Amino acid sequence: MRYSGLRLLTQAFAGNTGWKPAWRDTAPKSSYDVVIVGGGGHGLATAYYLAREHGITNVAVLERGRIGLGNTGRNTTIIRSNYLLPENHNFYEWSLKLWEGLEQDLNYNAMVSQRGVLNLFHSDAARHAAARRGNAMRLDGIDAELLDRAQVAEFCPLIDLDNARFPVMGGLLQRRGGTARHDAVAWGFARAADRRGVDIIQECEVQGIETEGGRVTALRTSRGRIRAGRVGLAVAGSTSLLAGMAGFEVPIESHVLQAFVSEAVKPLVHAVITFGAGHFYISQSDKGGLVFGGGLDGWNSYAQRGNLPAVEHVFAAGVAMMPALSRLRALRSWGGMMDMTPDGSPIIGLTPIQGLTMTGGWCYGGFKATPGSGWCHAWTIAKGEPHPLNAAFTLDRFRQGRLLDERGAGPFAWAQ
Ligand SMILES: Cc1cc2nc3c(=O)[nH]c(=O)nc-3n(C[C@H](O)[C@H](O)[C@H](O)COP(=O)(O)OP(=O)(O)OC[C@H]3O[C@@H](n4cnc5c(N)ncnc54)[C@H](O)[C@@H]3O)c2cc1C
Protein backbone atom coordinates (compact mmCIF):
# COMPACT_ATOMS: atom_id res chain seq x y z
CA MET A 1 0.00 0.00 0.00
CA ARG A 2 1.51 3.34 -1.09
CA TYR A 3 0.97 6.29 1.23
CA SER A 4 -0.26 9.57 -0.32
CA GLY A 5 -2.54 12.54 0.33
CA LEU A 6 -5.27 10.84 -1.69
CA ARG A 7 -4.91 7.65 0.36
CA LEU A 8 -5.34 9.69 3.58
CA LEU A 9 -8.48 11.29 2.19
CA THR A 10 -10.08 8.04 1.03
CA GLN A 11 -9.22 6.35 4.34
CA ALA A 12 -10.72 9.27 6.25
CA PHE A 13 -14.03 8.76 4.42
CA ALA A 14 -13.81 4.99 4.93
CA GLY A 15 -13.42 5.38 8.71
CA ASN A 16 -9.73 4.38 8.55
CA THR A 17 -10.68 0.72 8.19
CA GLY A 18 -8.55 -0.06 5.14
CA TRP A 19 -5.01 0.45 6.46
CA LYS A 20 -2.77 -2.61 6.16
CA PRO A 21 0.06 -3.55 8.57
CA ALA A 22 3.19 -1.62 7.58
CA TRP A 23 5.25 -4.83 7.45
CA ARG A 24 4.55 -8.57 7.68
CA ASP A 25 5.06 -10.41 10.96
CA THR A 26 7.13 -13.31 9.62
CA ALA A 27 8.39 -16.55 11.16
CA PRO A 28 12.05 -17.32 10.42
CA LYS A 29 12.90 -19.63 7.50
CA SER A 30 15.64 -22.25 7.99
CA SER A 31 18.08 -20.45 5.69
CA TYR A 32 18.78 -17.02 4.11
CA ASP A 33 21.39 -15.60 1.76
CA VAL A 34 22.00 -12.76 4.23
CA VAL A 35 20.96 -12.37 7.87
CA ILE A 36 21.24 -8.99 9.58
CA VAL A 37 21.39 -9.09 13.38
CA GLY A 38 19.78 -6.04 15.01
CA GLY A 39 16.53 -4.36 14.04
CA GLY A 40 17.57 -0.78 14.75
CA GLY A 41 17.91 1.84 12.03
CA HIS A 42 21.30 0.55 10.88
CA GLY A 43 20.19 -3.09 10.51
CA LEU A 44 16.95 -2.17 8.76
CA ALA A 45 18.71 0.31 6.45
CA THR A 46 21.30 -2.35 5.57
CA ALA A 47 18.53 -4.78 4.60
CA TYR A 48 16.70 -2.11 2.61
CA TYR A 49 19.77 -1.06 0.59
CA LEU A 50 20.75 -4.72 0.03
CA ALA A 51 17.40 -5.19 -1.68
CA ARG A 52 17.21 -1.83 -3.43
CA GLU A 53 20.80 -1.33 -4.56
CA HIS A 54 22.01 -4.91 -5.02
CA GLY A 55 18.86 -6.95 -5.70
CA ILE A 56 19.57 -9.25 -2.74
CA THR A 57 16.16 -10.00 -1.23
CA ASN A 58 16.49 -13.39 0.48
CA VAL A 59 17.34 -11.44 3.63
CA ALA A 60 16.18 -11.57 7.25
CA VAL A 61 16.57 -8.94 9.98
CA LEU A 62 16.62 -10.58 13.42
CA GLU A 63 15.64 -8.36 16.36
CA ARG A 64 15.62 -9.66 19.93
CA GLY A 65 12.84 -7.23 20.97
CA ARG A 66 10.70 -4.97 18.80
CA ILE A 67 12.33 -2.94 16.02
CA GLY A 68 13.57 0.54 16.85
CA LEU A 69 13.46 0.13 20.62
CA GLY A 70 17.25 0.32 20.94
CA ASN A 71 19.25 3.52 20.45
CA THR A 72 17.31 4.28 17.27
CA GLY A 73 14.22 5.12 19.32
CA ARG A 74 16.15 6.72 22.18
CA ASN A 75 18.27 9.45 20.63
CA THR A 76 17.98 13.22 20.33
CA THR A 77 17.49 12.90 16.54
CA ILE A 78 20.20 15.33 15.36
CA ILE A 79 21.42 14.92 11.78
CA ARG A 80 24.46 16.77 10.38
CA SER A 81 27.76 16.28 8.56
CA ASN A 82 29.93 18.94 10.25
CA TYR A 83 33.09 16.90 10.86
CA LEU A 84 36.74 17.90 10.39
CA LEU A 85 38.36 14.76 8.98
CA PRO A 86 37.61 14.02 5.29
CA GLU A 87 36.93 10.35 6.07
CA ASN A 88 34.22 11.46 8.50
CA HIS A 89 32.67 14.45 6.75
CA ASN A 90 32.51 12.76 3.33
CA PHE A 91 30.76 9.74 4.86
CA TYR A 92 28.34 11.84 6.93
CA GLU A 93 27.66 14.13 3.97
CA TRP A 94 26.66 11.12 1.89
CA SER A 95 24.36 10.13 4.73
CA LEU A 96 22.89 13.66 4.87
CA LYS A 97 22.24 13.53 1.12
CA LEU A 98 20.40 10.24 1.63
CA TRP A 99 18.35 11.91 4.42
CA GLU A 100 17.42 14.69 1.99
CA GLY A 101 15.71 12.21 -0.36
CA LEU A 102 14.71 9.61 2.22
CA GLU A 103 11.01 10.34 2.60
CA GLN A 104 10.32 10.11 -1.14
CA ASP A 105 12.56 7.08 -1.36
CA LEU A 106 10.83 5.19 1.48
CA ASN A 107 7.35 6.67 0.85
CA TYR A 108 7.27 7.41 4.57
CA ASN A 109 7.16 10.65 6.53
CA ALA A 110 10.34 10.60 8.62
CA MET A 111 9.81 14.29 9.51
CA VAL A 112 13.26 15.30 8.26
CA SER A 113 13.64 18.95 9.23
CA GLN A 114 16.72 20.87 8.03
CA ARG A 115 16.42 23.61 10.63
CA GLY A 116 20.19 24.15 11.07
CA VAL A 117 22.76 22.99 13.64
CA LEU A 118 24.74 25.69 15.45
CA ASN A 119 27.86 24.75 17.47
CA LEU A 120 28.80 27.59 19.85
CA PHE A 121 32.41 28.41 20.73
CA HIS A 122 33.73 30.24 23.76
CA SER A 123 37.46 30.94 23.25
CA ASP A 124 39.90 32.04 20.56
CA ALA A 125 41.25 28.49 20.34
CA ALA A 126 37.75 27.08 19.86
CA ARG A 127 36.99 29.73 17.21
CA HIS A 128 40.16 28.66 15.39
CA ALA A 129 39.11 24.99 15.58
CA ALA A 130 35.60 25.84 14.33
CA ALA A 131 36.98 27.89 11.40
CA ARG A 132 39.34 25.06 10.49
CA ARG A 133 36.50 22.53 10.61
CA GLY A 134 34.22 24.77 8.53
CA ASN A 135 36.97 25.35 5.95
CA ALA A 136 37.68 21.62 5.71
CA MET A 137 33.98 21.02 5.08
CA ARG A 138 33.70 23.75 2.48
CA LEU A 139 36.74 22.40 0.61
CA ASP A 140 34.71 19.21 0.12
CA GLY A 141 31.58 21.11 -0.95
CA ILE A 142 29.75 20.87 2.41
CA ASP A 143 27.92 23.93 3.75
CA ALA A 144 29.36 25.70 6.81
CA GLU A 145 29.13 29.29 8.07
CA LEU A 146 31.11 30.96 10.83
CA LEU A 147 28.86 33.30 12.84
CA ASP A 148 30.06 36.11 15.09
CA ARG A 149 28.36 37.07 18.38
CA ALA A 150 25.85 39.42 16.76
CA GLN A 151 24.85 36.79 14.21
CA VAL A 152 24.45 34.19 16.98
CA ALA A 153 22.22 36.62 18.91
CA GLU A 154 20.08 37.13 15.83
CA PHE A 155 19.93 33.40 15.03
CA CYS A 156 18.87 32.35 18.53
CA PRO A 157 18.02 35.21 20.94
CA LEU A 158 17.51 32.81 23.85
CA ILE A 159 21.26 32.15 24.23
CA ASP A 160 23.01 33.99 27.07
CA LEU A 161 26.02 35.42 25.21
CA ASP A 162 27.54 36.84 28.39
CA ASN A 163 27.67 33.78 30.58
CA ALA A 164 30.20 34.67 33.30
CA ARG A 165 32.30 31.56 32.83
CA PHE A 166 31.84 30.75 29.12
CA PRO A 167 30.88 33.91 27.19
CA VAL A 168 29.85 33.05 23.64
CA MET A 169 32.26 34.27 20.94
CA GLY A 170 30.40 32.87 17.92
CA GLY A 171 29.30 29.63 16.34
CA LEU A 172 29.73 27.28 13.40
CA LEU A 173 26.43 26.83 11.59
CA GLN A 174 25.44 24.06 9.21
CA ARG A 175 22.06 25.10 7.81
CA ARG A 176 21.41 21.73 6.15
CA GLY A 177 21.70 19.94 9.50
CA GLY A 178 18.61 19.41 11.63
CA THR A 179 16.47 16.64 13.04
CA ALA A 180 14.37 13.66 11.93
CA ARG A 181 11.68 11.62 13.69
CA HIS A 182 13.69 8.71 15.12
CA ASP A 183 11.13 5.89 15.34
CA ALA A 184 9.59 6.84 11.99
CA VAL A 185 13.03 6.16 10.52
CA ALA A 186 12.98 2.59 11.84
CA TRP A 187 9.37 2.06 10.71
CA GLY A 188 10.00 3.62 7.29
CA PHE A 189 13.03 1.43 6.57
CA ALA A 190 11.20 -1.67 7.90
CA ARG A 191 8.19 -1.06 5.68
CA ALA A 192 10.29 -0.30 2.60
CA ALA A 193 12.51 -3.37 3.15
CA ASP A 194 9.46 -5.58 3.72
CA ARG A 195 7.95 -4.37 0.44
CA ARG A 196 11.08 -5.63 -1.32
CA GLY A 197 10.77 -9.09 0.28
CA VAL A 198 12.96 -8.79 3.38
CA ASP A 199 11.73 -10.80 6.42
CA ILE A 200 11.65 -8.72 9.61
CA ILE A 201 11.66 -11.12 12.52
CA GLN A 202 11.01 -9.66 15.96
CA GLU A 203 11.38 -11.38 19.36
CA CYS A 204 14.26 -13.42 17.91
CA GLU A 205 17.48 -13.19 19.92
CA VAL A 206 20.75 -14.38 18.44
CA GLN A 207 22.42 -16.54 21.09
CA GLY A 208 25.30 -18.09 19.16
CA ILE A 209 27.23 -17.71 15.90
CA GLU A 210 28.46 -20.90 14.17
CA THR A 211 31.55 -20.90 11.98
CA GLU A 212 33.31 -23.58 9.93
CA GLY A 213 36.86 -23.20 8.58
CA GLY A 214 36.86 -19.51 9.57
CA ARG A 215 33.57 -18.79 7.73
CA VAL A 216 30.19 -17.98 9.26
CA THR A 217 27.58 -20.67 8.55
CA ALA A 218 24.60 -20.28 10.89
CA LEU A 219 23.07 -18.47 13.84
CA ARG A 220 21.57 -20.08 16.93
CA THR A 221 18.54 -18.04 17.93
CA SER A 222 15.73 -18.13 20.48
CA ARG A 223 13.52 -19.22 17.53
CA GLY A 224 15.77 -22.00 16.23
CA ARG A 225 18.87 -22.42 14.08
CA ILE A 226 19.09 -20.30 10.93
CA ARG A 227 21.66 -21.02 8.21
CA ALA A 228 23.14 -17.94 6.57
CA GLY A 229 25.41 -17.34 3.59
CA ARG A 230 26.49 -14.01 5.02
CA VAL A 231 25.79 -12.26 8.33
CA GLY A 232 25.89 -8.53 9.13
CA LEU A 233 26.01 -7.29 12.72
CA ALA A 234 24.21 -4.01 13.54
CA VAL A 235 23.75 -4.33 17.29
CA ALA A 236 25.20 -1.05 18.67
CA GLY A 237 25.96 -1.45 22.41
CA SER A 238 25.81 -5.25 22.13
CA THR A 239 28.56 -5.44 19.46
CA SER A 240 31.22 -6.78 21.85
CA LEU A 241 28.83 -9.56 22.97
CA LEU A 242 28.02 -10.67 19.41
CA ALA A 243 31.69 -10.46 18.33
CA GLY A 244 32.50 -12.65 21.34
CA MET A 245 29.99 -15.26 20.08
CA ALA A 246 31.89 -15.36 16.78
CA GLY A 247 35.24 -15.64 18.57
CA PHE A 248 36.86 -12.23 18.05
CA GLU A 249 37.26 -9.05 20.07
CA VAL A 250 36.27 -5.49 19.18
CA PRO A 251 37.71 -2.35 20.84
CA ILE A 252 34.23 -1.16 21.81
CA GLU A 253 33.00 -0.21 25.28
CA SER A 254 29.35 0.19 26.17
CA HIS A 255 28.27 3.31 28.08
CA VAL A 256 24.89 4.83 28.93
CA LEU A 257 23.90 8.12 27.28
CA GLN A 258 20.78 9.88 28.57
CA ALA A 259 18.28 12.22 26.92
CA PHE A 260 15.54 14.45 28.34
CA VAL A 261 12.28 16.09 27.23
CA SER A 262 10.68 19.12 28.85
CA GLU A 263 7.01 20.01 29.06
CA ALA A 264 5.62 21.34 25.78
CA VAL A 265 5.92 25.09 25.13
CA LYS A 266 5.29 27.38 22.17
CA PRO A 267 8.06 27.53 19.53
CA LEU A 268 11.17 28.68 21.37
CA VAL A 269 14.26 26.99 19.94
CA HIS A 270 14.12 27.00 16.14
CA ALA A 271 17.32 25.09 15.40
CA VAL A 272 19.65 22.58 17.03
CA ILE A 273 22.02 24.46 19.36
CA THR A 274 25.06 22.92 21.02
CA PHE A 275 27.00 24.42 23.93
CA GLY A 276 30.67 23.70 23.28
CA ALA A 277 31.96 24.47 26.76
CA GLY A 278 29.53 22.36 28.73
CA HIS A 279 28.64 19.61 26.26
CA PHE A 280 24.92 20.23 25.92
CA TYR A 281 22.64 20.10 22.86
CA ILE A 282 19.00 21.07 22.45
CA SER A 283 16.23 21.20 19.87
CA GLN A 284 12.43 21.45 20.02
CA SER A 285 10.14 18.65 18.90
CA ASP A 286 7.07 19.29 16.78
CA LYS A 287 4.94 18.56 19.87
CA GLY A 288 6.65 21.46 21.65
CA GLY A 289 8.86 19.59 24.13
CA LEU A 290 12.50 20.65 24.31
CA VAL A 291 14.69 17.62 23.61
CA PHE A 292 18.17 17.78 25.12
CA GLY A 293 21.17 15.79 26.27
CA GLY A 294 24.85 15.94 27.16
CA GLY A 295 27.74 13.59 27.89
CA LEU A 296 27.98 9.93 28.75
CA ASP A 297 27.57 8.37 32.15
CA GLY A 298 31.11 7.81 33.34
CA TRP A 299 31.34 4.03 33.58
CA ASN A 300 30.71 0.98 31.44
CA SER A 301 27.24 -0.54 31.46
CA TYR A 302 24.76 -2.57 29.41
CA ALA A 303 21.87 -0.83 31.20
CA GLN A 304 19.40 1.35 29.32
CA ARG A 305 18.72 3.76 32.17
CA GLY A 306 20.83 6.61 33.45
CA ASN A 307 22.32 7.98 36.66
CA LEU A 308 21.88 11.25 38.55
CA PRO A 309 25.37 12.87 38.21
CA ALA A 310 24.93 13.05 34.42
CA VAL A 311 21.44 14.54 34.91
CA GLU A 312 22.83 17.33 37.08
CA HIS A 313 25.66 18.01 34.63
CA VAL A 314 23.28 18.28 31.65
CA PHE A 315 20.82 20.57 33.42
CA ALA A 316 23.60 22.86 34.69
CA ALA A 317 25.08 23.18 31.19
CA GLY A 318 21.63 23.85 29.70
CA VAL A 319 20.80 26.63 32.14
CA ALA A 320 24.26 28.19 31.62
CA MET A 321 23.57 28.40 27.88
CA MET A 322 19.89 29.38 28.07
CA PRO A 323 18.95 30.65 31.56
CA ALA A 324 15.25 30.67 30.55
CA LEU A 325 15.32 26.86 30.65
CA SER A 326 15.35 27.01 34.45
CA ARG A 327 11.62 27.90 34.30
CA LEU A 328 10.73 24.61 32.58
CA ARG A 329 9.98 21.22 34.04
CA ALA A 330 11.62 18.09 32.65
CA LEU A 331 8.97 15.51 31.80
CA ARG A 332 10.89 12.38 30.85
CA SER A 333 14.40 10.99 30.66
CA TRP A 334 15.78 7.71 29.36
CA GLY A 335 19.07 6.08 28.48
CA GLY A 336 20.57 4.15 25.58
CA MET A 337 23.55 1.84 25.35
CA MET A 338 26.31 3.50 23.34
CA ASP A 339 29.01 1.61 21.47
CA MET A 340 32.17 3.67 22.05
CA THR A 341 35.42 3.18 20.09
CA PRO A 342 38.83 4.50 21.27
CA ASP A 343 39.00 7.13 18.47
CA GLY A 344 35.31 8.09 18.47
CA SER A 345 34.81 6.97 14.83
CA PRO A 346 32.76 3.98 13.67
CA ILE A 347 33.64 0.58 12.25
CA ILE A 348 31.84 -0.46 9.05
CA GLY A 349 33.38 -3.39 7.28
CA LEU A 350 34.87 -6.84 7.32
CA THR A 351 35.72 -8.87 10.44
CA PRO A 352 38.24 -11.70 10.95
CA ILE A 353 35.40 -14.17 10.19
CA GLN A 354 34.69 -14.64 6.47
CA GLY A 355 31.16 -13.70 5.48
CA LEU A 356 30.64 -11.78 8.74
CA THR A 357 30.55 -7.97 8.49
CA MET A 358 29.67 -5.30 11.01
CA THR A 359 28.52 -1.73 11.43
CA GLY A 360 29.09 -0.43 14.96
CA GLY A 361 31.11 1.78 17.25
CA TRP A 362 28.72 4.68 16.63
CA CYS A 363 29.45 6.44 19.90
CA TYR A 364 27.15 9.47 20.33
CA GLY A 365 26.49 9.98 16.67
CA GLY A 366 25.00 7.02 14.85
CA PHE A 367 21.48 8.29 14.23
CA LYS A 368 22.58 10.74 11.53
CA ALA A 369 24.62 7.91 10.03
CA THR A 370 21.63 5.56 9.68
CA PRO A 371 21.11 5.77 5.90
CA GLY A 372 24.84 6.11 5.12
CA SER A 373 25.80 3.22 7.37
CA GLY A 374 23.10 0.97 5.89
CA TRP A 375 24.13 1.95 2.36
CA CYS A 376 27.86 1.27 2.96
CA HIS A 377 27.24 -1.89 4.99
CA ALA A 378 24.99 -3.26 2.23
CA TRP A 379 27.70 -2.51 -0.35
CA THR A 380 30.32 -4.28 1.80
CA ILE A 381 28.10 -7.36 2.19
CA ALA A 382 27.18 -7.48 -1.50
CA LYS A 383 30.70 -6.93 -2.90
CA GLY A 384 32.76 -8.54 -0.13
CA GLU A 385 34.81 -5.34 0.22
CA PRO A 386 34.21 -1.82 1.55
CA HIS A 387 33.04 1.11 -0.56
CA PRO A 388 35.55 4.04 -0.68
CA LEU A 389 33.23 5.91 1.73
CA ASN A 390 33.76 3.32 4.48
CA ALA A 391 37.22 2.11 3.45
CA ALA A 392 38.86 3.94 6.39
CA PHE A 393 36.41 2.63 9.03
CA THR A 394 38.11 -0.74 9.40
CA LEU A 395 38.41 -2.84 12.53
CA ASP A 396 42.07 -3.28 11.65
CA ARG A 397 42.91 0.42 12.08
CA PHE A 398 43.24 -0.01 15.83
CA ARG A 399 45.87 -2.74 15.34
CA GLN A 400 47.68 -0.71 12.68
CA GLY A 401 47.56 2.60 14.61
CA ARG A 402 45.66 4.43 11.82
CA LEU A 403 43.15 6.09 14.14
CA LEU A 404 40.47 8.55 12.95
CA ASP A 405 40.54 10.80 15.97
CA GLU A 406 38.23 13.65 14.98
CA ARG A 407 39.30 16.16 17.65
CA GLY A 408 42.27 14.50 19.24
CA ALA A 409 39.85 13.71 22.04
CA GLY A 410 38.83 10.13 21.22
CA PRO A 411 35.32 9.40 22.39
CA PHE A 412 35.34 12.33 24.88
CA ALA A 413 33.69 15.17 22.96
CA TRP A 414 34.15 17.64 25.83
CA ALA A 415 37.91 17.10 26.07
CA GLN A 416 38.84 18.89 22.84
C1 LIG B 1 20.32 9.46 24.49
C2 LIG B 1 20.93 9.33 23.13
C3 LIG B 1 21.03 10.43 22.29
C4 LIG B 1 21.58 10.32 21.02
N1 LIG B 1 21.56 11.40 20.20
C5 LIG B 1 21.98 11.26 18.91
C6 LIG B 1 21.84 12.35 18.02
O1 LIG B 1 21.26 13.40 18.34
N2 LIG B 1 22.30 12.20 16.74
C7 LIG B 1 22.92 11.06 16.35
O2 LIG B 1 23.37 11.00 15.21
N3 LIG B 1 23.03 9.99 17.18
C8 LIG B 1 22.57 10.06 18.44
N4 LIG B 1 22.65 8.98 19.29
C9 LIG B 1 23.28 7.74 18.82
C10 LIG B 1 22.30 6.91 17.97
O3 LIG B 1 21.07 6.79 18.62
C11 LIG B 1 22.86 5.52 17.72
O4 LIG B 1 24.23 5.57 17.34
C12 LIG B 1 22.09 4.82 16.60
O5 LIG B 1 20.70 4.96 16.78
C13 LIG B 1 22.47 3.37 16.57
O6 LIG B 1 21.56 2.68 15.74
P1 LIG B 1 21.70 1.11 15.64
O7 LIG B 1 20.69 0.64 14.65
O8 LIG B 1 23.13 0.77 15.43
O9 LIG B 1 21.40 0.62 17.12
P2 LIG B 1 20.07 0.22 17.87
O10 LIG B 1 18.92 1.07 17.48
O11 LIG B 1 20.40 0.14 19.33
O12 LIG B 1 19.77 -1.21 17.28
C14 LIG B 1 20.50 -2.36 17.67
C15 LIG B 1 19.49 -3.46 17.85
O13 LIG B 1 20.17 -4.69 18.05
C16 LIG B 1 19.35 -5.49 18.85
N5 LIG B 1 20.13 -6.60 19.40
C17 LIG B 1 21.16 -6.53 20.30
N6 LIG B 1 21.62 -7.78 20.57
C18 LIG B 1 20.86 -8.64 19.83
C19 LIG B 1 20.84 -10.06 19.68
N7 LIG B 1 21.69 -10.84 20.39
N8 LIG B 1 19.95 -10.62 18.84
C20 LIG B 1 19.07 -9.84 18.12
N9 LIG B 1 19.04 -8.49 18.23
C21 LIG B 1 19.93 -7.89 19.08
C22 LIG B 1 18.85 -4.51 19.93
O14 LIG B 1 17.68 -4.99 20.57
C23 LIG B 1 18.63 -3.25 19.12
O15 LIG B 1 17.27 -3.07 18.72
C24 LIG B 1 22.10 9.06 20.58
C25 LIG B 1 21.98 7.95 21.40
C26 LIG B 1 21.38 8.07 22.66
C27 LIG B 1 21.24 6.85 23.52
The ligand as an SDF file (V2000), in Angstrom:
LIG
                    3D

 53 58  0  0  0  0  0  0  0  0999 V2000
   20.3210    9.4640   24.4860 C   0  0  0  0  0  0  0  0  0  0  0  0
   20.9260    9.3260   23.1260 C   0  0  0  0  0  0  0  0  0  0  0  0
   21.0260   10.4300   22.2860 C   0  0  0  0  0  0  0  0  0  0  0  0
   21.5810   10.3180   21.0230 C   0  0  0  0  0  0  0  0  0  0  0  0
   21.5580   11.3990   20.1960 N   0  0  0  0  0  0  0  0  0  0  0  0
   21.9780   11.2640   18.9140 C   0  0  0  0  0  0  0  0  0  0  0  0
   21.8360   12.3480   18.0150 C   0  0  0  0  0  0  0  0  0  0  0  0
   21.2640   13.3950   18.3450 O   0  0  0  0  0  0  0  0  0  0  0  0
   22.3050   12.2030   16.7430 N   0  0  0  0  0  0  0  0  0  0  0  0
   22.9210   11.0610   16.3500 C   0  0  0  0  0  0  0  0  0  0  0  0
   23.3690   11.0040   15.2090 O   0  0  0  0  0  0  0  0  0  0  0  0
   23.0280    9.9880   17.1820 N   0  0  0  0  0  0  0  0  0  0  0  0
   22.5690   10.0590   18.4420 C   0  0  0  0  0  0  0  0  0  0  0  0
   22.6510    8.9780   19.2890 N   0  0  0  0  0  0  0  0  0  0  0  0
   23.2790    7.7360   18.8220 C   0  0  0  0  0  0  0  0  0  0  0  0
   22.3030    6.9110   17.9720 C   0  0  0  0  0  0  0  0  0  0  0  0
   21.0690    6.7870   18.6160 O   0  0  0  0  0  0  0  0  0  0  0  0
   22.8610    5.5180   17.7180 C   0  0  0  0  0  0  0  0  0  0  0  0
   24.2270    5.5740   17.3400 O   0  0  0  0  0  0  0  0  0  0  0  0
   22.0880    4.8180   16.5960 C   0  0  0  0  0  0  0  0  0  0  0  0
   20.7020    4.9640   16.7770 O   0  0  0  0  0  0  0  0  0  0  0  0
   22.4700    3.3680   16.5680 C   0  0  0  0  0  0  0  0  0  0  0  0
   21.5570    2.6820   15.7430 O   0  0  0  0  0  0  0  0  0  0  0  0
   21.7030    1.1070   15.6410 P   0  0  0  0  0  0  0  0  0  0  0  0
   20.6940    0.6380   14.6520 O   0  0  0  0  0  0  0  0  0  0  0  0
   23.1340    0.7740   15.4290 O   0  0  0  0  0  0  0  0  0  0  0  0
   21.3950    0.6200   17.1240 O   0  0  0  0  0  0  0  0  0  0  0  0
   20.0660    0.2210   17.8720 P   0  0  0  0  0  0  0  0  0  0  0  0
   18.9170    1.0730   17.4790 O   0  0  0  0  0  0  0  0  0  0  0  0
   20.4000    0.1380   19.3300 O   0  0  0  0  0  0  0  0  0  0  0  0
   19.7740   -1.2100   17.2830 O   0  0  0  0  0  0  0  0  0  0  0  0
   20.4980   -2.3620   17.6700 C   0  0  0  0  0  0  0  0  0  0  0  0
   19.4920   -3.4590   17.8550 C   0  0  0  0  0  0  0  0  0  0  0  0
   20.1700   -4.6930   18.0470 O   0  0  0  0  0  0  0  0  0  0  0  0
   19.3460   -5.4910   18.8520 C   0  0  0  0  0  0  0  0  0  0  0  0
   20.1350   -6.5970   19.3950 N   0  0  0  0  0  0  0  0  0  0  0  0
   21.1570   -6.5340   20.2960 C   0  0  0  0  0  0  0  0  0  0  0  0
   21.6150   -7.7760   20.5700 N   0  0  0  0  0  0  0  0  0  0  0  0
   20.8560   -8.6400   19.8260 C   0  0  0  0  0  0  0  0  0  0  0  0
   20.8440  -10.0580   19.6830 C   0  0  0  0  0  0  0  0  0  0  0  0
   21.6950  -10.8420   20.3860 N   0  0  0  0  0  0  0  0  0  0  0  0
   19.9460  -10.6230   18.8370 N   0  0  0  0  0  0  0  0  0  0  0  0
   19.0690   -9.8360   18.1210 C   0  0  0  0  0  0  0  0  0  0  0  0
   19.0450   -8.4910   18.2330 N   0  0  0  0  0  0  0  0  0  0  0  0
   19.9280   -7.8920   19.0750 C   0  0  0  0  0  0  0  0  0  0  0  0
   18.8510   -4.5060   19.9290 C   0  0  0  0  0  0  0  0  0  0  0  0
   17.6790   -4.9860   20.5660 O   0  0  0  0  0  0  0  0  0  0  0  0
   18.6290   -3.2490   19.1190 C   0  0  0  0  0  0  0  0  0  0  0  0
   17.2730   -3.0690   18.7240 O   0  0  0  0  0  0  0  0  0  0  0  0
   22.0960    9.0600   20.5770 C   0  0  0  0  0  0  0  0  0  0  0  0
   21.9800    7.9500   21.4030 C   0  0  0  0  0  0  0  0  0  0  0  0
   21.3840    8.0720   22.6630 C   0  0  0  0  0  0  0  0  0  0  0  0
   21.2420    6.8450   23.5230 C   0  0  0  0  0  0  0  0  0  0  0  0
  1  2  1  0
  2  3  1  0
  2 52  2  0
  3  4  2  0
  4  5  1  0
  4 50  1  0
  5  6  2  0
  6  7  1  0
  6 13  1  0
  7  8  2  0
  7  9  1  0
  9 10  1  0
 10 11  2  0
 10 12  1  0
 12 13  2  0
 13 14  1  0
 14 15  1  0
 14 50  1  0
 15 16  1  0
 16 17  1  0
 16 18  1  0
 18 19  1  0
 18 20  1  0
 20 21  1  0
 20 22  1  0
 22 23  1  0
 23 24  1  0
 24 25  2  0
 24 26  1  0
 24 27  1  0
 27 28  1  0
 28 29  2  0
 28 30  1  0
 28 31  1  0
 31 32  1  0
 32 33  1  0
 33 34  1  0
 33 48  1  0
 34 35  1  0
 35 36  1  0
 35 46  1  0
 36 37  1  0
 36 45  1  0
 37 38  2  0
 38 39  1  0
 39 40  1  0
 39 45  2  0
 40 41  1  0
 40 42  2  0
 42 43  1  0
 43 44  2  0
 44 45  1  0
 46 47  1  0
 46 48  1  0
 48 49  1  0
 50 51  2  0
 51 52  1  0
 52 53  1  0
M  END
$$$$
